[in-house]
């Protein structure tokens, strides 16, 4: 793949990932709207005190709409647990004294302390709010209000969980593949920029490549987060029996790419030192830049030809790309060895460091791609 092709792939990758996320969010929004509509419709049929508080059912539906089934269930249980604690807290206050400035402040304060423990998850802030509602809105009818509140909220949660389960329950396995592909593409684009810096006029005019290290770390973190959500989305999800993906392989791919990122950041610092003398002053002989550039582009080809199969297995669309990269790096190492006696060691430091980083990059990729390359 050409350098322009690498840049085009990297440029369009965020757009592709963004479009997929937008589709998922639209589906989640539609399901939330449907769950709220059903909850509001059904809420009016509950008998007794609950019939007076139908607006809490749609709230319960919203509370249960999370990105995965397991997170929805977990959040729903935590929310109900938090509300029960808040009602008990408010009830205790009412047993001692009626609602006043002191008792309301005390109940809200204790509720906030309980919420701060984090035991009750993302909706823990409902604890002091519910205690306040029971004391102010419930007042003399605190018992009826509390029962109605819990019944309507529970109804909404059950409806939300049912909608989430029955209508395309979220399964984010494909997002892992997209994130890994974007990560590989960005690594390839960065290495391509380094190769261009080595072959254009010296010192290179462009310097944006020197500041991409943190971006690569962020991409690795995004993939790790996608893996976590994918694993969570499989739990209790009937769609996981049909749509399968070996996430263990994806974790191995991520580990390899994180190792690659470490060495890419190192050789970026080495090249920056050869150009600007910072973070460490190094010398890079002009005649060594072309072979270094060729070796870099050979490694770029490995990353751009690497795709994930249907089961997450690493696949090289060009089966000879890995062998070509090993040959290019071996030739670079041999050329450096031949020049070792005739060239001062200080003039070989940068080239030797880059060659060693490329060797280690291929060593990190070999367990994932060697079977494909043979």
N, C-alpha and C positions, 0 to 999 in steps of 0.2 A: 504494500500500500504506500502511496506517495505521501509526502509531508502534508500537502494540501488536503489529501483524503483523511489523514489523521486528524487535522484541525477541524475538518467538516464533521467528522464523527463525534469529536469531543464537543463541538459547538451545538450539535443537535441533541446530544444525550440528555441534558437537563430538560429540554423541551419535551422529549419523549417521556421521561420520568414524570414531569409535571402534568402531562396530559393524562397519564394513568392515575395519578393521585387525584386529579380533578374528577374523573369518572367515579372513583371510589367514594369521594366526598359527596357527589351528587346522589349516589345510591343511598348513602347513610342519611343524607338530609331528607330524601323521599321517605325512607323507612321511619325516621323520627316523626315526620309530619303525619304519616299514616297511623303510627302508634298513638300520637296525641289525639288524633281525630277519633279513633276507636275508644280510647280511655274517656274522653269527654262525653261521648255518646252513651257509654255503658254506665258512667258514674252516677247518672241520675236515677238508676234503677236500684241502687243500694238502699236498703231499708234503714230506719232508725236515724241515729244522730249523723251517720255518714252522709245521708242525703242532703244535709245542710252544707256540706263542704266539698262539692263536686270538683272544684278547681284544683284540688290536690292530686287527683288522678292523672291529669296531663303532666304534672310535675314529676310524678313517679315514673311515667313513661319516658320522659327525658332523662331521668337519672339512670335508667337502665340501658340507654343507648350508648354503648362504648365500642371501640374498634374491633374487639374480638368477643366471642361468646363467653370465654372464661373471665375476661376482664369485666364484662357486663354483670355476670353473676356475682363475682367478687365485690364489685362496687355496690351492687344492690344490697347484698347482705351487710356490708359495712355501713351503708346508709341507714338501713332499718335498725341495726344495732345502735348506731349513734342517736337515732330518734328515740329509741326506747330509753337510753341513758338520759337524754334531755327531758323526757316526760317524767321519769322517776325523780330527776333533780328538781323540776318545777313542782312536782307533787309534794316532795319533802318540804319545800319552802312554804307551800300553802298549808301544810299541816301545822307548821310552827306559827305562821302569821299570814295575813292577807298581803296582796301585792302592794308594795310601796316603793319609794325610791331606794331604800336600803336593800330590801329583799330582791327586787328586780336586778339591781346592780350586782348583788352577791351571786344570784343564779347565773347571770350572764358571764360573770367573771370566772366562776368555777367551770362553766361549760366551755369557755375559751381555753382554760387550762387543760381540760380533757381533750379538746380538739387538737391542742398543740402537741399531744403525744404522738399523733400520726397513726394511731391504731385503727382509726375508722376511715382511713383512705382519703380520696380526693374530695369527698363531700363532707368532710369532718366539720366544716364551718356551719353546717346545718344544726349542730348541737346547740351552740348559744342562741342561734336564731329561733330554733324550735322552743327552747326554754322560754324565750321572750314572748313568743306567740301564745304559748299555753297560759302564761301569767297575764298577758294583756288582753288578748282576744278571747281566750277561754274564760278567764276570770272566775265568776261564780259557777260557770258551767264547764270547768276545766276537765272533768271526767268525760263528759260527752264530746267535747272538742278533741281531746286526746285520742279517744277511740275512733271518732270519725276521721281524724287526720291520718292515723295509722292504717285504717281500713282502705281509705281512698288511695293513699300513697302505695300501699301494697298491691291494690288492684292495678294501678298504673304500671308498677314494676313488672307484674306478671304479664300484662299485655305487651309491654316493651320487649321483654325477654322472648315472648312467643313470636312477635314480629321479627325479631332479630334471628331467631332460630329457623323459622319457616320460609323466610324470603332471603335467599342467597346469603346464608350466614357468612360473615367475612372470613376469607382465607387469603392470607397475604404471602403465599409461597412465591408467586411470580415476582413480587417486589424485590425479593432477595437477588434473583437473577439479574434484574434490571440495575439494581444498585451495584452489584459486582461488575457488570459490564461497564457501567459509567466509571467506576473506580479504575478498572483496567484501561479504559480509554483515556482517562485523565493522566494516568501514569505514562502511557504511550505518548500523549501529546507533550508532556513535560520533557521526556527524554528526546523527543523530536526537536523541541526548541533548543535543547542543549547541543544536539548534533548540528543544528543550523548555526548556533553561536560559534562552534568550532570551525565551520567551513566558510563563514562570511568574512567580510573585512574585519581585521583585528585592530583594536578591541571591538567587539560586537556593538552595534548601535542599540539593539534591543536589550533591555535589562530586566524585563518583567519576570523572566524565568527564575531569577534569583530569590523571589519572594513567594514562591508557591508552596514552600514546605508545609506551612500550617494548614493550607487548603487540603493537602493530601492526608494529613492527620485527621482532619474533620471528615473527609470522605470515608476513612476507615471506621470512624465512630458511627457514621450514618449506616454503614453496612452492618455493623454489630447490632445496632438498634433494630434494623430490619430483620435480622436473624432472630432476635428476641421476640418481636411481634409475630413472626412467622411460626415460631415454636408455640407461642401462646395461642395463636389462631387455630392450631390443629386440635387443641384439647376440646373434646366433646363435640367436635364439628363433624357432622355426617359427610360433608363434602370432602373431608380429608381422606376418606376411603377410596374416592374416585381420583382425586387430584393428588398425586404423590410427588414428593421431591426429597432427595437425600440431603437433609440439612447438615449432616455430619461432613459431607463432601464440601458443602459451601463454607463450613467453618474452617476446613483445611485450606480451601482457596484463600479465605480471608487471612489466615495466618501466614501463608506464603506471600501474599501481597503486602502485608504489613512489614515483613522482612525486606521485601523489595523496596518499600517506601523508605525504610531506614537507610539503605545503601544509596537510594536515589538522592536523598537529602544530603548524605555525606559527599557524594561526587558533585552535587550542586555547590556545596561549600568549597570544595577543592577548585572547581572551575572559577567560582567567584574570586577566590584568592589569587588565581592565575591572572584574572582580568584586572581586578581593582586592588589587590593586595590585602583584602579583608574577607573573612575574619582572620586569615593567616596568609602572609605573603608567600607565594609559590611561583615557580617559573615553569612555563610550558613552551617547549621548543616548537617553532612554526612547522617543521617537517613532521612533527608527531600529531598535529591536529587532524589531518585527513584520515589516518588510520583509526584514530580515536572516534571520529565522526562516523566512519563506516561500521565500527563495532557497535556504537550506540544505536544506529539505524537497524542493525541486525536484531538487537534485543527488542527494539520497537516493533519489529515485524512479529516477534513471538507474542507480544501482548495484544497486538491488533488482530492476529489470526486466532487467538484463544476465544472460544465460545463455550457456553455451558450447554450440555445436552439436556434432554427432557428430564432426566433424573438427577441433574446437577453435575454430571460427569464432565470433566474438562475435555474439550475437543479442540484440536488444531485444524482449522480449515485447510491450511497448507501443512501437510505432514512433515515437510522438510524444513520448516522454519526454525525449529529448535536446533536441529543439527547444523544448519547454516549459521546460526548465532554462535554456537559452540566453536565452529571453525573460525569465524571472524575474531572472536575473543582470543582463541588460541594463537592465531596469526599475529594479533596485536601483542600478545605476551612474548612470542618468539622474537618479534621485531625489537621490542624493548630489551630483551636479553642480549640480542646481537649488538645493540648500541651501548650496552652497559659499560664495557671496557673503554670505549672511545669517548663517552660523554660523561661529564661530571655528575655525581650523584644528585647534587642540588638541582640540576636541570631536568632530572628524570623523576623527581618526586611527585609532581602533579600527575603525569601520565601513568606512573606506576600505581598511584592511589586509585585513579579512575579505572585502570585495568583490573585491579583487585576487586573493586566494587562490582564491576560487570561480571566477574567470575563468581562472586558470591550471589549476585542476583540470579544467575543461571542455576547455581547450586540450590537456591531456595525454590526455584520453579521446577527443577528436575523431578522431584517426587510426584508432582501433579501432572506433568506433561511428558515424562520420559516414555510411558507406555504408549502415548499417542504418537510420539515422534519416531518410534521404532517401526 
